[in-house]
Amino acid sequence: MESSSEDVARVGDGGVVDDPAHPEAGTPAQVAREAVVAETVVAEAVAEAVVAETVVAEAAVPAAVPTAVAAIAPASLSPSRAGDFMQCPLLYRFRVIDRLPEKPSPAATKGTLVHAVLERLFDAPAAERTAPRAKSLIPGQWDRLRETRPEVVELFADDPEGERLAGWLVEAERLVERWFTLEDPTRLEPAERELFVEAELDSGLRLRGIIDRVDVAPTGEVRIVDYKTGKAPRPEYAEGALFQMKFYALVVWRLKNVVPRRLQLVYLGSGDVLTYDPVVADLERVERKLLALWEAIRLATETGEWRPRPTKLCGWCDHQAHCPEFGGTPPPYPLPVTPPVRAAESAGGAQGRMGPG
């Protein structure tokens, strides 16, 4: 985990900071199970971010445009796309370049619904931001989601009696109710909600993303807040979860020349709040990491070499039919390809050229 001026603080339902050391010893089976849980948490976080980014992308690119026409080289990087590439370069290609369709998932769609409710609740006066009012927003926001993203209706196509849908909506209500045990919306006045941010680094790399909530104190200190409908990872896996938040902090720093005072992850699935106070050194490290990542993406884009990286998360992937790891074949690569320069070829070429005489 990267160092910072302050360690990660983890607050549970009772407001007690958990012991980050976790002294209890785990059996090999427990360790393996925790690894699966951690990967699942990351997958859920990425899925929520992907849903939000898809909404923005669909507003700019009509769904009916053929892949061959719509395919363009990547021009920017977001937290979820960076996560895609680190998880599996071939998954990044399928989502960003090929734009292969993906089925909506109940978990990600529930996250989108809950996010919409928490955003809209702040439209009400502070005194009226209660749990009953928040729950009353769920049916209307679900109707709105079905209108803007008709494909989510497929989630309950085989549920004619509406029993699964009813249970799913109850789960969303529970997540919304739990939020009130973690934060008091009557004492919050967000400066921004669902804020789209974009910044260009000196290198020319454009970073973009959507921040759930930005709070600004009277003294000018900035807090970035992100809601997660899944469960919090164990402390040893917290760095992966914080990557998204440090990404946002870097963008805000580059845009406003202000380092956010606090990064806060609110886990509605487990009732935990994870906070982290970054410093400039943190953000500089994240920037270097993103530049290296972008260089790897650029090279893969030019050469067309997008290699799969098998993990336990493959079981949740929609693209197994196109993945070589599952006997599938990727679609024809839609971008021009520049053959990679091999080290031996490069050395041989240098020896075959005559220098200034």
VEXLO-357717 format. One record per residue (C-alpha): residue in three letters; x negated, y, z negated. Coordinates in steps of 0.25 Angstrom, whole numbers, padded with zeros to 4 digits, always signed. Layout:
ALAXYZ ...
END
This chain:
MET+0000+0000+0000 GLU-0005+0014+0003 SER-0009+0022-0008 SER-0002+0035-0012 SER-0002+0045-0023 GLU+0009+0037-0030 ASP+0013+0022-0030 VAL+0026+0018-0025 ALA+0037+0019-0035 ARG+0048+0008-0035 VAL+0061+0011-0043 GLY+0071+0001-0045 ASP+0086+0002-0049 GLY+0083+0005-0063 GLY+0073+0016-0059 VAL+0061+0008-0065 VAL+0049+0008-0057 ASP+0045-0006-0053 ASP+0031-0012-0056 PRO+0024-0012-0043 ALA+0015-0022-0047 HIS+0025-0033-0048 PRO+0017-0042-0058 GLU+0026-0054-0056 ALA+0019-0065-0048 GLY+0026-0070-0036 THR+0026-0084-0030 PRO+0022-0086-0015 ALA+0036-0087-0012 GLN+0040-0074-0019 VAL+0029-0067-0012 ALA+0033-0072+0002 ARG+0048-0069-0001 GLU+0043-0055-0005 ALA+0036-0053+0008 VAL+0049-0057+0015 VAL+0057-0047+0007 ALA+0047-0036+0010 GLU+0047-0039+0025 THR+0062-0039+0025 VAL+0063-0025+0017 VAL+0054-0020+0028 ALA+0062-0025+0039 GLU+0075-0019+0033 ALA+0068-0006+0032 VAL+0064-0006+0046 ALA+0077-0011+0050 GLU+0084+0001+0044 ALA+0074+0011+0050 VAL+0076+0004+0064 VAL+0091+0006+0063 ALA+0089+0021+0060 GLU+0079+0023+0071 THR+0088+0015+0081 VAL+0099+0025+0079 VAL+0090+0036+0083 ALA+0084+0029+0095 GLU+0098+0025+0100 ALA+0101+0040+0100 ALA+0090+0043+0109 VAL+0090+0030+0118 PRO+0103+0024+0123 ALA+0104+0010+0120 ALA+0108+0007+0135 VAL+0095+0011+0140 PRO+0087-0002+0145 THR+0075-0006+0138 ALA+0066-0004+0150 VAL+0070+0011+0151 ALA+0070+0014+0136 ALA+0057+0008+0133 ILE+0047+0018+0130 ALA+0033+0018+0122 PRO+0035+0021+0107 ALA+0033+0036+0105 SER+0035+0037+0090 LEU+0035+0028+0077 SER+0045+0027+0066 PRO+0044+0019+0053 SER+0052+0007+0058 ARG+0045+0006+0071 ALA+0032+0007+0064 GLY+0037-0004+0055 ASP+0041-0012+0067 PHE+0027-0012+0073 MET+0021-0016+0060 GLN+0031-0027+0058 CYS+0030-0032+0073 PRO+0025-0025+0085 LEU+0034-0033+0094 LEU+0046-0028+0086 TYR+0042-0014+0088 ARG+0041-0016+0103 PHE+0055-0023+0103 ARG+0061-0011+0095 VAL+0054+0001+0101 ILE+0050-0003+0115 ASP+0060-0014+0120 ARG+0071-0008+0111 LEU+0077-0022+0109 PRO+0090-0022+0103 GLU+0092-0027+0088 LYS+0104-0031+0081 PRO+0108-0023+0069 SER+0106-0029+0056 PRO+0115-0028+0044 ALA+0104-0023+0034 ALA+0099-0012+0044 THR+0113-0008+0047 LYS+0116-0007+0032 GLY+0104+0001+0030 THR+0109+0011+0041 LEU+0123+0012+0035 VAL+0117+0014+0021 HIS+0108+0025+0026 ALA+0119+0032+0033 VAL+0128+0032+0020 LEU+0116+0038+0011 GLU+0113+0048+0022 ARG+0128+0053+0023 LEU+0130+0053+0008 PHE+0122+0065+0007 ASP+0132+0073+0015 ALA+0141+0073+0003 PRO+0139+0083-0008 ALA+0129+0078-0019 ALA+0140+0075-0029 GLU+0148+0066-0019 ARG+0136+0057-0016 THR+0141+0045-0024 ALA+0140+0030-0021 PRO+0155+0029-0018 ARG+0154+0040-0008 ALA+0142+0034-0002 LYS+0149+0020+0000 SER+0161+0027+0006 LEU+0152+0032+0017 ILE+0148+0017+0021 PRO+0160+0014+0030 GLY+0159+0027+0038 GLN+0144+0026+0040 TRP+0146+0011+0044 ASP+0157+0016+0055 ARG+0147+0026+0060 LEU+0136+0016+0061 ARG+0144+0007+0069 GLU+0147+0019+0078 THR+0133+0023+0080 ARG+0127+0009+0080 PRO+0138-0001+0086 GLU+0129-0013+0086 VAL+0130-0013+0070 VAL+0144-0018+0072 GLU+0138-0032+0077 LEU+0133-0034+0062 PHE+0147-0038+0059 ALA+0153-0043+0072 ASP+0155-0057+0066 ASP+0162-0051+0054 PRO+0176-0050+0058 GLU+0182-0049+0044 GLY+0172-0038+0040 GLU+0167-0046+0028 ARG+0152-0045+0031 LEU+0153-0030+0035 ALA+0160-0028+0022 GLY+0149-0034+0014 TRP+0139-0027+0022 LEU+0146-0013+0019 VAL+0146-0017+0004 GLU+0131-0020+0004 ALA+0129-0006+0010 GLU+0138+0000-0001 ARG+0129-0007-0011 LEU+0116-0001-0005 VAL+0123+0013-0005 GLU+0127+0011-0020 ARG+0113+0007-0024 TRP+0107+0020-0018 PHE+0115+0028-0029 THR+0107+0020-0040 LEU+0094+0025-0033 GLU+0096+0039-0029 ASP+0106+0050-0033 PRO+0111+0057-0021 THR+0118+0067-0029 ARG+0105+0073-0032 LEU+0099+0072-0018 GLU+0100+0082-0007 PRO+0092+0076+0005 ALA+0084+0085+0014 GLU+0086+0075+0025 ARG+0093+0062+0028 GLU+0090+0053+0039 LEU+0080+0062+0044 PHE+0073+0059+0057 VAL+0058+0063+0057 GLU+0048+0063+0067 ALA+0033+0068+0067 GLU+0022+0067+0077 LEU+0008+0064+0071 ASP-0005+0071+0077 SER-0007+0058+0084 GLY+0006+0060+0092 LEU+0013+0048+0085 ARG+0027+0052+0082 LEU+0033+0047+0069 ARG+0048+0047+0067 GLY+0059+0041+0057 ILE+0071+0043+0049 ILE+0070+0047+0035 ASP+0082+0043+0026 ARG+0081+0055+0017 VAL+0072+0066+0014 ASP+0073+0073+0000 VAL+0066+0087-0002 ALA+0064+0092-0016 PRO+0066+0107-0020 THR+0050+0107-0021 GLY+0049+0102-0007 GLU+0045+0088-0010 VAL+0050+0077+0001 ARG+0056+0064-0002 ILE+0058+0054+0009 VAL+0069+0043+0006 ASP+0073+0031+0013 TYR+0084+0021+0010 LYS+0082+0006+0011 THR+0094-0003+0011 GLY+0085-0015+0008 LYS+0077-0019-0004 ALA+0064-0013-0009 PRO+0051-0021-0006 ARG+0042-0025-0017 PRO+0031-0014-0020 GLU+0020-0022-0013 TYR+0029-0021+0000 ALA+0032-0006-0002 GLU+0022-0001+0007 GLY+0030-0006+0019 ALA+0042+0001+0015 LEU+0035+0014+0012 PHE+0029+0014+0026 GLN+0042+0020+0031 MET+0042+0031+0021 LYS+0028+0035+0023 PHE+0031+0036+0038 TYR+0042+0046+0035 ALA+0033+0053+0025 LEU+0022+0054+0036 VAL+0032+0060+0046 VAL+0037+0070+0036 TRP+0023+0074+0032 ARG+0019+0076+0047 LEU+0032+0084+0049 LYS+0033+0093+0037 ASN+0018+0092+0031 VAL+0025+0087+0018 VAL+0022+0074+0012 PRO+0035+0068+0006 ARG+0034+0068-0009 ARG+0041+0054-0010 LEU+0045+0043-0001 GLN+0057+0035-0007 LEU+0063+0022-0002 VAL+0077+0018-0008 TYR+0080+0003-0007 LEU+0095+0002-0008 GLY+0094-0013-0007 SER+0086-0015-0020 GLY+0088-0002-0027 ASP+0074+0002-0027 VAL+0067+0016-0024 LEU+0053+0016-0018 THR+0046+0029-0019 TYR+0032+0033-0014 ASP+0025+0047-0014 PRO+0016+0048-0002 VAL+0003+0057+0000 VAL-0003+0062+0012 ALA-0013+0050+0012 ASP-0001+0040+0013 LEU+0004+0047+0025 GLU-0009+0048+0032 ARG-0011+0033+0030 VAL+0003+0031+0036 GLU+0000+0040+0048 ARG-0013+0032+0051 LYS-0005+0019+0050 LEU+0006+0024+0060 LEU-0005+0029+0070 ALA-0011+0015+0070 LEU+0002+0009+0071 TRP+0006+0018+0083 GLU-0007+0015+0090 ALA-0004+0000+0089 ILE+0010+0003+0094 ARG+0004+0011+0106 LEU-0005+0000+0109 ALA+0006-0010+0109 THR+0015-0001+0118 GLU+0004+0000+0128 THR+0000-0014+0129 GLY+0014-0021+0127 GLU+0008-0030+0116 TRP+0018-0030+0105 ARG+0015-0042+0096 PRO+0025-0049+0087 ARG+0021-0050+0072 PRO+0029-0061+0066 THR+0034-0059+0051 LYS+0045-0063+0043 LEU+0053-0051+0048 CYS+0054-0058+0062 GLY+0066-0066+0057 TRP+0074-0052+0057 CYS+0069-0048+0071 ASP+0080-0046+0082 HIS+0069-0049+0093 GLN+0065-0063+0091 ALA+0070-0067+0105 HIS+0060-0057+0111 CYS+0048-0060+0101 PRO+0037-0070+0105 GLU+0036-0075+0091 PHE+0050-0081+0093 GLY+0048-0086+0107 GLY+0054-0073+0113 THR+0049-0064+0124 PRO+0048-0049+0123 PRO+0055-0041+0134 PRO+0046-0036+0145 TYR+0038-0024+0139 PRO+0044-0011+0145 LEU+0032-0002+0144 PRO+0020-0001+0152 VAL+0008-0010+0147 THR-0007-0006+0146 PRO-0015-0019+0144 PRO-0023-0018+0131 VAL-0038-0015+0132 ARG-0045-0027+0126 ALA-0058-0025+0118 ALA-0067-0033+0128 GLU-0061-0026+0140 SER-0064-0012+0133 ALA-0078-0016+0130 GLY-0080-0022+0144 GLY-0075-0009+0151 ALA-0084-0001+0142 GLN-0096-0009+0146 GLY-0092-0008+0161 ARG-0092+0007+0161 MET-0104+0016+0164 GLY-0106+0027+0154 PRO-0111+0041+0157 GLY-0124+0040+0164 
END
